[in-house]
Every structure is written in C-alpha cells, then in structure tokens.
Amino acid sequence: MYRMRIEDSPELVAMATPMHCILPPPGLTREAAQELEEDPTGTDVDDAEGGALYLGSMAAALDLGPLQDHSIRHLVQVLEPPQPVPSLSGDPRELDWELKYLRIEIDDDPGPEAAQELAENLVPACDYIANALGRRESVLVHCHQGVSRSAAVVIAFLIRDRGMSYAEALEFVRERRFCVRPNQGFVEVLREWEKTCLSLRYVQETEICDVCGEPRPTGRMRKVSDCRDDGCPYSLFHPLSLHHNGRSIVPSEEHGFLLLQAVFTHTRVSETRNRMTMRVQIRPLASGETPDTFI
C-alpha cells in the first residue's frame, strides 16, 4: 500500500515548516528579495534590522534561536490558553532578548462564537502589527499550525494596511505558506472586514450648491491615496483617514477626539461650480475629558 510522505504534499511541507516570511523587512536588495522568493522561510535573508512579518505554528514560538536569528521581538498568539513561551537553550544571547506578546484567545472553530471573537480582535491585532513594523521590529503571528487562526489575522492586516482584497491577500499569503486555509466562519468575518476597509478607502466628493451655498454630494467617490502629505484629505496620513501615523482612527462615539482647529476652503472650479475642502487638527481625548465638540 502506498503511504504518502510529507515531501509529496506541498501543503504538508508548509505545515511542517515552523514559519514563513510574509512581508520582508524594508530596504531589501534585489538579490535578497530573489532569495526570499526562492526560500519563503527567510532562512537565507539578512533581516537583522527587523521589520518583517512572519506567519507560523506553535513550533516557531517555542524555539528562541530562530526568533533571534530573524530579529523577531513580537509574538501575536492567536490560540486558546495556555499560550507557549520559548524554551531557553542556555545561549547567553537569550538573556538580553525581550519578547513582547499580544495574546488573543480564539478557538479554531467555524461557529459564530469564534468568528465573533476574531471580529472583535482584528483592529487591535492589526494595530499591534502595524506599530511594530513601523518601528522596524519583526513580528511572528502564530496559532497551533499556522493554518487558520493566525492566517486570518495576517490576511486581515494585508487587507487593511496593504490595501488588498480578501482574494488578493489570501493568494499572497498562500504563495508564501501553502497550507493556509482559514475556516469558513473566519472567511465570512474577513469578507465583512474587506467591505468595511474598502468603504473607508473612499470619500464622497462635495461641491457648493449655487442656490443655497451649502455643500452637497456630487455622487462621485474618490479613492484615498497613498500620498504621505498629511495636508491632503485623500491621504492615508491625513488625520481623518483610517490610519494616521500607524494608528487607527476609530469613530469618536467609541473613543472620542477633540477638535482643535477646522479650516474650510472654497475653491472656484468653474463659473458655475465651487468645491469645498476641509482641513482639521484633532487629538485623542485625555482621560476624564468631556468636551462639547467631537469629531
């Protein structure tokens, strides 16, 4: 009787590999990028400066040596307790290697309870990853096998912070870790997440009504750009955009922002049309503050 070997199945090979590099550290040379394409585990890539995103299994989180080799200082652990901690081998380097954790307790179950837990944790998980990568610190996202729960979090990050669709993010991750397969409940959450993120990448254009002088929608939607000018209202770095300086801007009803300054500019587009733009300056509310004006 034929017995299939692990090496006969790319999916099993990927599952048996502790971790794969999903996003390489910034500033890689063309040669290093080519090496990463040939070796998605990143074992031959010099990422000593950090800033890479990895996806893997519990085995990756139990061995401190590879974490140090890849400059990984952050673990996003998406699994039920008890969460693992790396074992020490006695290497002197281990004494100075501090790991930081974001722990999300989710069962790998296609039911509504696990799906709800995933949905409630996507924003803090994506924020944590974005902040770490923004500081050029590498992150490993893992669950038990690196197939469903942790993969769902990485896919959500790519949708929100890299502007991918669900299908694009899934394909992107699978090209690097072939065994990725979020359960159906998580897929439904990610589909809704995709719709939410997509809606926040577009803004409604307005113009000034010639009759009443009030702004009115034009019916045209404009895509939020990747412009890094924080004065551009269509920039991801604008204070009113979804992500500003690596931090999520959430509805004021939930967290609150204090309006410091608002500047409205009317631009004459033609003899019959005017356009209004708005620039604002805001800051998060301090503890105990209850201002009268919110954004």
Helices and strands as residue ranges (DSSP letters): G 6-8, H 10-16, E 19-23, H 30-38, E 53-56, H 58-62, H 64-69, E 72-78, G 92-96, E 100-104, H 112-134, E 138-142, H 149-161, H 166-176, H 184-199, E 202-208, E 215-223, E 243-244, E 247-248, E 257-268, E 274-284
